[in-house]
Amino acid sequence: MCDQTFLVNVFGSCDKCLKQRALRPVFKKSQQLSYCSICAEIMATDGLHENETLAALKSEAESLKGKLEEERAKLHDVELHQVAERVEALGQFVMKTRRTLKGHGNKVLCMDWCKDKRRMVSSSQDGKVIVWDSFTTNKEHAVTMPCTWVMACAYAPSGCAIACGGLDNKCSVYPLTFDKNENMAAKKKSVAMHTNYLSACSFTNSDMQILTASGDGTCALWDVESGQLLQSFHGHTADVLCLDLAPSETGNTFVSGGCDKKAMVWDMRSGQRVQAFETHESDINSVRYYPSGDAFASGSDDATCRLYDLRADREVAIYSKESILFGASSVDFSLSGRLLFAGYNDYTINVWDVLKGSRVSILFGHENRVSTLRVSPDGTAFCSGSWDHTLRV
Amino acid sequence: MSSGPSVSALQRLVEQLKLEAGVERIKVSQAAAELQQYCMQNACKDALLIGVPAGSNPFREPRSCALF
């Protein structure tokens, strides 16, 4: 008796050419199909093509990246601080803490100024979001969020609402009311929905749209009234930690920074990435546009802050010192852009001369890491929030 | 088979890189000069840079007013 294994031939119509033939099982993208022997042959060579295109594309991507670097390097004829040599050096700075705002029960994670230059909103780890009057240090409003770690908060341009979010993966907008009887939490509107924590949010020029950044690696633009997603921005390969909108004169772009060490500039209307910068050596914690809109600064866990010029398309300055070992959590420019304030995880705030690249001053006072820092809209003061539960103006 | 990015993702990346490579760029010297010019132009308005007279500082220590 002979032992023969028979190939069971299924006879039917091929899934590809639909002709009546003897069929063979074929796996395409983990789905089983039945192809006739001719189509199976074609598919096998297609597979080869696919591999070839994959390799070809990869090498094309690499060569384009190289070309990009070359193009950028060609225009790198001088350093910013060399151009700034002729500028007068800044004198000694005396900056004192004028107000200390106490009231949060836990680490302050984020704050934002109101356009009226005196009110501010701040959020903390215990879920509390408080609106302060910085002149009097009074608390005007307080809301408790249903989640902890409220990492993002923003004041609406009109001053009539605040937005905040964190581990709840959402951005919620609370209209501010002075009616003592009304419960602020009752009027809450959930605007954004992400699949991971909300790391940053900001109103655009109006109260009607909010831009959010999330741990899920995307940024998104939402309509406040309807809660609808207007545009989403994909490109980061890790959590997006921060974002900043371009100052209004220069158009509809924003910059975002993330754990993938990249800072990316986006066009808000098309959702396209316009430029990308990858020179940091660690997570970018904070990005802030230069007041003219032509450049932006970033602060990172690699203990440096860097200035990137958008028109030259490259990094133009690094602000670092060997003695600074801790990451910068938050950066902001003074009104003229001459000073860069950066809050660090070693509890200090360093003030840098943007043009010369040198440190002008160190500010002490916080008893734990500085988590957030913002200059007031008219540039008369800046506020820093820290894990020591306080805010200082 | 699990090989990194798929063909379509790479195609998108290549398109994106082509876009970025074609961006108009200016020289760093020019960009730096413009940044410096902006600073200088606005330095006089920058309260944190030049300081404000104590009388007009909104954050000064609140004092009581004496009425004669």
Interface residues (C-beta under 8 A of the other chain):
Chain A: E50 T53 L54 L57 K58 E60 A61 L64 K65 K67 L68 E71 R72 L75 H76 D77 V78 E79 L80 V83 A84 V87 L90 M95 R98 R99 K117 R118 S134 F135 G235 Q272 R273 V274 Q275 A276 Y290 P291 S292 D294 A295 D309 R311 A312 D313 R314 V316 S334 L335 S336 G337 R338 L339 V354 L355 V375 D378 G379 T380 A381 F382 V393
Chain B: S3 V7 L10 Q11 L13 V14 Q16 L17 K18 L19 E20 A21 V23 E24 R25 I26 K27 V28 S29 Q30 A31 A32 A33 E34 L35 Q36 Y38 C39 M40 Q41 N42 A43 K45 D46 A47 L48 L49 V52 N57 P58 F59 R60 E61
